[in-house]
Amino acid sequence: MKKLLLIFSISVSSFLLISWGTFGHEHIDRAAVFALPEPLQLFFYNHIDFITQESTVPDLRKYTLNDKAENPRHFIDLENFGSLDSLPKTMEEAKKRYDDKFLSSNGILPWYVQDLMDKLTKAFKEKKKTEILFIAADLGHYLADAHMPLHTSANYDGQQTNQKGIHAIWESRLPEMFGNTYNYNTKDAKFIDDIQKETWRIIFNSHQLIDTLLEADRVLKKKLTEDKIYKTDANGKVIKSKYGQAVFTDEYATQLHISLKGMVERQMNLSCIDVANFWYTAWVNAGKPDLSSLDPSELTKRNSKQLKQELILWKKGKLFGVESEKEF
């Protein structure tokens, strides 16, 4: 297990393009810990570095390990499912209505989130420390994906509207450039009465932002010349990333950030609180088990002092211990 985690940790630095990037996922899972109530918060804080780093593992399974089952867990192309009023509410219903090929192509994100909640609740009930931490970190990742508008659309990279590259700049480039100025303080975690309803609420709210996101990109591209939009080499040729995408200039990214009027920060902040809400709800539904025996008392005592210091920082909207890595 330690060897596998080492491989994952090494791979993180090489994969920073899709799904909020390393910066976004690590900040979201880390901030969520501070929104939890005691004593759940202290248990998670004992393992906050693990939770933080593990937040990117679903992307590593997908891209580095090439796990075929992983891809559809990160998105749902709502337009391809027909009427939103008649969407299957559970994974079981979805599999009865659609074949595996369709679901693999169009995504299962909201249903997978619900399934992970069942697994996390079970892990809490059985007080299985390893399962709790792995599942919680994974759940945090997929909930963050659910807050990214383009993860809910068949036009996931603007490819249908001649806006390719919009996905990566929105969820990776902008957080990398401006994330250190974002406010990571959130409301305290709340119990979710209806997991199914809440999951779909998140998905639909994210989906409603797509038009605003794409329009901001369209308007800017009409205003700016190509050399202001894309980085070019000495010969004036547009520079491509290692993924074959045109690299946007810092000027363009800055203008897009301004045009979006805080959308990325709001979605990251909502991700933080919803991750905390789902973790907390799974624990409550498990009967609020006492997890104190899962860690050495010395570790908990030592971390209690550090937690108080980090909570002061978090209440000011800042996080300690998350390194920012540039991808371009």
SEFI-616882 format. One record per residue (C-alpha): x, y, z; residue in one letter. Coordinates in steps of 0.5 Angstrom, whole numbers, plus 2048, in hexadecimal, padded with zeros to 3 digits. Layout:
N
SITE   c1   c2   c3  type
SITE    X    Y    Z     A
...
% end
This chain:
328
SITE   c1   c2   c3  type
SITE  800  800  800     M
SITE  806  805  802     K
SITE  809  803  7FB     K
SITE  802  805  7F7     L
SITE  801  80B  7FB     L
SITE  809  80D  7F9     L
SITE  807  80C  7F2     I
SITE  801  811  7F3     F
SITE  805  816  7F6     S
SITE  80A  816  7F1     I
SITE  805  816  7EB     S
SITE  801  81C  7EE     V
SITE  806  821  7EC     S
SITE  806  81F  7E5     S
SITE  7FE  81F  7E4     F
SITE  7FB  826  7E5     L
SITE  7F7  827  7DF     L
SITE  7F0  824  7E0     I
SITE  7EB  824  7E6     S
SITE  7EC  82B  7EA     W
SITE  7F4  829  7EA     G
SITE  7F8  827  7F0     T
SITE  7F7  82E  7F2     F
SITE  7F0  82E  7F2     G
SITE  7EE  827  7F5     H
SITE  7F4  828  7FB     E
SITE  7F1  82E  7FD     H
SITE  7EA  82C  7FD     I
SITE  7EB  825  801     D
SITE  7EF  829  806     R
SITE  7EB  82F  807     A
SITE  7E5  82A  808     A
SITE  7E8  827  80E     V
SITE  7E8  82E  812     F
SITE  7E0  82E  811     A
SITE  7DF  828  814     L
SITE  7DD  828  81C     P
SITE  7E0  824  821     E
SITE  7E2  81F  823     P
SITE  7E2  81D  81B     L
SITE  7E6  823  819     Q
SITE  7EC  821  81E     L
SITE  7EC  81A  81B     F
SITE  7EC  81C  814     F
SITE  7F1  821  816     Y
SITE  7F6  81C  818     N
SITE  7F6  81A  811     H
SITE  7F5  820  80D     I
SITE  7FC  81F  809     D
SITE  7F9  819  807     F
SITE  7F2  81B  805     I
SITE  7F5  821  802     T
SITE  7FA  81D  7FD     Q
SITE  7F5  817  7FC     E
SITE  7F0  81C  7F9     S
SITE  7F3  81C  7F2     T
SITE  7F4  814  7F2     V
SITE  7ED  813  7EE     P
SITE  7F1  817  7E8     D
SITE  7F7  813  7E9     L
SITE  7F3  80D  7E8     R
SITE  7F0  80F  7E2     K
SITE  7F6  812  7DF     Y
SITE  7FC  80F  7E2     T
SITE  7FA  808  7E3     L
SITE  7F5  808  7DD     N
SITE  7EF  805  7E1     D
SITE  7E9  805  7DC     K
SITE  7E4  805  7E2     A
SITE  7E6  80B  7E4     E
SITE  7E5  810  7DF     N
SITE  7DD  810  7DF     P
SITE  7DD  812  7E7     R
SITE  7E0  819  7E5     H
SITE  7DA  81C  7E1     F
SITE  7D3  81B  7DF     I
SITE  7D1  81E  7D8     D
SITE  7CA  820  7DA     L
SITE  7C8  822  7D3     E
SITE  7C8  81B  7D0     N
SITE  7C4  818  7D6     F
SITE  7BE  81C  7D3     G
SITE  7B9  81F  7D8     S
SITE  7BC  821  7DE     L
SITE  7B5  820  7E2     D
SITE  7B6  818  7E0     S
SITE  7BD  817  7E2     L
SITE  7BE  810  7E6     P
SITE  7BF  812  7ED     K
SITE  7C4  80C  7EF     T
SITE  7C9  808  7EC     M
SITE  7C5  802  7EC     E
SITE  7BF  806  7E8     E
SITE  7C4  809  7E3     A
SITE  7C7  802  7E2     K
SITE  7C0  7FF  7E0     K
SITE  7BF  805  7DB     R
SITE  7C5  805  7D8     Y
SITE  7CB  800  7D5     D
SITE  7D2  800  7D8     D
SITE  7D4  803  7D1     K
SITE  7D0  809  7D2     F
SITE  7D1  80B  7D9     L
SITE  7D9  80A  7D8     S
SITE  7D8  80F  7D2     S
SITE  7D4  814  7D6     N
SITE  7D6  813  7DD     G
SITE  7D3  811  7E4     I
SITE  7D6  817  7E9     L
SITE  7CF  818  7ED     P
SITE  7CE  811  7EE     W
SITE  7D5  80F  7F0     Y
SITE  7D5  814  7F5     V
SITE  7CF  811  7F8     Q
SITE  7D2  80A  7F8     D
SITE  7D8  80D  7FB     L
SITE  7D4  810  801     M
SITE  7D1  809  802     D
SITE  7D8  806  803     K
SITE  7DB  80C  807     L
SITE  7D5  80B  80C     T
SITE  7D6  804  80C     K
SITE  7DE  805  80D     A
SITE  7DC  80A  813     F
SITE  7D7  805  816     K
SITE  7DD  7FF  816     E
SITE  7E2  804  818     K
SITE  7E7  802  813     K
SITE  7EC  808  813     K
SITE  7EF  806  80C     T
SITE  7E9  806  808     E
SITE  7E6  80C  80C     I
SITE  7EC  810  809     L
SITE  7EC  80D  802     F
SITE  7E5  80E  801     I
SITE  7E4  815  804     A
SITE  7EA  817  800     A
SITE  7E7  814  7F9     D
SITE  7E0  817  7FB     L
SITE  7E3  81E  7FC     G
SITE  7E6  81D  7F5     H
SITE  7E0  81C  7F1     Y
SITE  7DC  821  7F5     L
SITE  7E1  826  7F3     A
SITE  7E0  824  7EC     D
SITE  7D8  824  7ED     A
SITE  7D9  82C  7EE     H
SITE  7DD  82D  7E7     M
SITE  7D8  82F  7E2     P
SITE  7DB  82C  7DC     L
SITE  7DB  825  7E0     H
SITE  7D4  825  7DF     T
SITE  7D3  826  7D7     S
SITE  7D5  822  7D1     A
SITE  7D8  829  7CF     N
SITE  7DD  827  7D4     Y
SITE  7E3  82B  7D1     D
SITE  7DF  830  7CD     G
SITE  7E1  82B  7C7     Q
SITE  7DA  82C  7C4     Q
SITE  7DA  834  7C4     T
SITE  7E1  835  7C2     N
SITE  7E4  836  7C9     Q
SITE  7E9  831  7CA     K
SITE  7ED  832  7D0     G
SITE  7E8  835  7D4     I
SITE  7E7  82F  7D9     H
SITE  7EF  82F  7DB     A
SITE  7EF  837  7DC     I
SITE  7E9  837  7E0     W
SITE  7EA  832  7E5     E
SITE  7F2  831  7E5     S
SITE  7F5  838  7E2     R
SITE  7F1  83D  7E6     L
SITE  7F1  839  7ED     P
SITE  7F9  839  7EC     E
SITE  7FA  840  7EA     M
SITE  7F5  843  7EF     F
SITE  7F3  83D  7F4     G
SITE  7F8  840  7F9     N
SITE  7F3  846  7FA     T
SITE  7ED  842  7FB     Y
SITE  7E9  842  801     N
SITE  7E9  83B  804     Y
SITE  7E5  83C  80A     N
SITE  7DE  839  809     T
SITE  7D8  838  80E     K
SITE  7D8  832  813     D
SITE  7D6  82B  810     A
SITE  7CF  82A  810     K
SITE  7CB  823  810     F
SITE  7C8  822  809     I
SITE  7C1  81F  80A     D
SITE  7C0  81C  803     D
SITE  7C7  81A  7FF     I
SITE  7C4  818  7F9     Q
SITE  7C0  81F  7F8     K
SITE  7C6  823  7FA     E
SITE  7CB  81F  7F5     T
SITE  7C6  821  7F0     W
SITE  7C5  828  7F2     R
SITE  7CD  829  7F2     I
SITE  7CD  826  7EB     I
SITE  7C7  82B  7E8     F
SITE  7CA  831  7EB     N
SITE  7D1  830  7E8     S
SITE  7CE  82E  7E1     H
SITE  7CA  835  7E2     Q
SITE  7D1  839  7E2     L
SITE  7D3  836  7DB     I
SITE  7D0  83B  7D6     D
SITE  7D3  841  7DB     T
SITE  7DA  83E  7DB     L
SITE  7DA  83D  7D3     L
SITE  7D7  843  7D1     E
SITE  7DD  847  7D5     A
SITE  7E2  843  7D1     D
SITE  7DE  845  7CB     R
SITE  7DE  84C  7CC     V
SITE  7E5  84D  7CE     L
SITE  7E8  849  7C8     K
SITE  7E4  84E  7C4     K
SITE  7E7  854  7C8     K
SITE  7EE  851  7C8     L
SITE  7F3  850  7C2     T
SITE  7F6  849  7C1     E
SITE  7FD  84B  7C4     D
SITE  7F9  84D  7CB     K
SITE  7F5  847  7CB     I
SITE  7FB  841  7CA     Y
SITE  802  841  7CB     K
SITE  806  841  7C5     T
SITE  80E  83F  7C4     D
SITE  813  844  7C0     A
SITE  810  842  7B9     N
SITE  809  844  7BC     G
SITE  806  83D  7BC     K
SITE  801  83B  7C1     V
SITE  805  837  7C7     I
SITE  802  830  7C8     K
SITE  802  82D  7CF     S
SITE  804  826  7D0     K
SITE  7FD  824  7CF     Y
SITE  7FC  827  7C8     G
SITE  7F8  82D  7CB     Q
SITE  7FA  834  7C9     A
SITE  7FD  838  7CF     V
SITE  7F9  83E  7D1     F
SITE  7FD  844  7D3     T
SITE  7FD  847  7DB     D
SITE  7F9  84D  7D8     E
SITE  7F3  849  7D5     Y
SITE  7F3  845  7DB     A
SITE  7F3  84B  7E0     T
SITE  7ED  84E  7DB     Q
SITE  7E9  848  7DB     L
SITE  7EA  848  7E3     H
SITE  7E7  84F  7E3     I
SITE  7E1  84D  7DF     S
SITE  7DF  847  7E3     L
SITE  7DE  84C  7E9     K
SITE  7E0  847  7EE     G
SITE  7DD  841  7EB     M
SITE  7E3  83C  7EC     V
SITE  7E4  83E  7F3     E
SITE  7DD  83D  7F5     R
SITE  7DD  836  7F2     Q
SITE  7E3  835  7F6     M
SITE  7E0  837  7FC     N
SITE  7D9  834  7FB     L
SITE  7DD  82D  7FA     S
SITE  7E1  82E  800     C
SITE  7DA  82F  804     I
SITE  7D7  829  800     D
SITE  7DD  824  801     V
SITE  7DC  826  809     A
SITE  7D5  825  809     N
SITE  7D5  81E  806     F
SITE  7DB  81C  80A     W
SITE  7D7  81E  810     Y
SITE  7D0  81B  80E     T
SITE  7D3  814  80D     A
SITE  7D6  814  814     W
SITE  7CF  816  817     V
SITE  7CC  811  813     N
SITE  7D1  80C  816     A
SITE  7CF  80E  81D     G
SITE  7D4  813  81E     K
SITE  7D9  80D  820     P
SITE  7DF  80F  825     D
SITE  7E5  80F  820     L
SITE  7EA  811  826     S
SITE  7ED  80A  827     S
SITE  7EF  80A  81F     L
SITE  7F5  80E  821     D
SITE  7FA  80E  826     P
SITE  7F8  813  82C     S
SITE  7FF  817  82B     E
SITE  7FE  818  824     L
SITE  7F7  81B  825     T
SITE  7FA  81F  82B     K
SITE  7FF  822  827     R
SITE  7FB  824  821     N
SITE  7F6  827  826     S
SITE  7FA  82D  827     K
SITE  7FC  82D  81F     Q
SITE  7F5  82D  81D     L
SITE  7F3  833  822     K
SITE  7F9  837  81E     Q
SITE  7F6  835  817     E
SITE  7EF  836  819     L
SITE  7F1  83E  81A     I
SITE  7F4  83E  813     L
SITE  7EE  83B  810     W
SITE  7E9  83F  813     K
SITE  7ED  845  810     K
SITE  7EC  841  809     G
SITE  7F3  83E  808     K
SITE  7F6  837  809     L
SITE  7FD  835  80B     F
SITE  801  82F  808     G
SITE  7FE  82F  801     V
SITE  803  830  7FC     E
SITE  801  834  7F5     S
SITE  804  830  7EF     E
SITE  804  834  7E8     K
SITE  802  830  7E2     E
SITE  804  834  7DC     F
% end
